[in-house]
Amino acid sequence: MKIDLTGKVALVTGSTRGIGRAIAQGLHDAGARVAVCGRDLSRAQAVAAELGDGARGFAADVADVASVQALVADVEKAFGQLDILVNNAGLTRDNLMMRIKDEDWDMVIDANLRGAFVAMRAATRGMMKRRWGRVINIASIVGITGNKGQANYAASKAGLIGLTKSVAKELASRNILANVVAPGFIDTDMTAAMTPEARAAMAGVIPLERLGTPADVAGAVVFLASDAASYITGQVLVVDGGMVM
Ligand code: NAI
């Protein structure tokens, strides 16, 4: 089956770099028109220009409810519809649980979890009317396994899984599918901060013996957005080279 998203409009949050950028590229390559979104408008517009025809740049802070609502409204206005929502924007504020400050808890939950909820609530309204929609939320394997030093981040990613499954049940009758992609250890700015030793230790426990690439994650997202996945909803697709089985 050839993946063809011609005629669809996708919004990918946090898509000016890393995994989000690769997802935007993958959806655009498959024929979708794509809303590239970052915190900085000029950067988002530059990435949209790199993608080419049918891509446009938008700015939003996903930790801000009004900003997310305005983003969805702006995308629907600019493209006339929104069919595929990918909640990819995310951040870490790592520390041991005892040392996590309230503001670092709130920041991670507000951006990673509430931002996705607000975007879903806003974007699925139009999807319900058109009786077609795809929501793909980017979680993490640590939302399944937990991780020392990432209680806030792991809670936000586990929350995304429960959120997605609930919405999948609520909206299946409207032909809106909601799934999670849970990446493992992917080579991006987020993981570049680790020491070479820590990276080597992580790579050592990956059965495929390499870090993932943003394109590895994008492939799973494009699949879930496509008609090839039209009987799949409420699932967590782990993309981790076999780390978690
Ligand atoms: P990254 O740090 O390179 O990119 C994250 C993007 O989200 C950036 O463009 C950033 O500007 C944006 N962002 C962060 N906070 C935002 C906010 N408040 N408003 C708007 N945009 C915001 O990270 P990467 O690695 O590309 O991560 C993408 C997603 O994949 C994240 O949700 C992350 O949690 C998830 N993930 C990454 C893994 C990895 O190994 N790199 C593993 C598992 C999950």
Residues whose N, C-alpha, C, O or C-beta is under 5 A from the ligand:
A	BS01	NAI	G14 S15 T16 R17 G18 I19 G20 G38 R39 A60 D61 V62 A63 N88 A89 G90 L91 A111 I138 A139 S140 I141 P183 G184 F185 I186 T188 D189 M190 T191
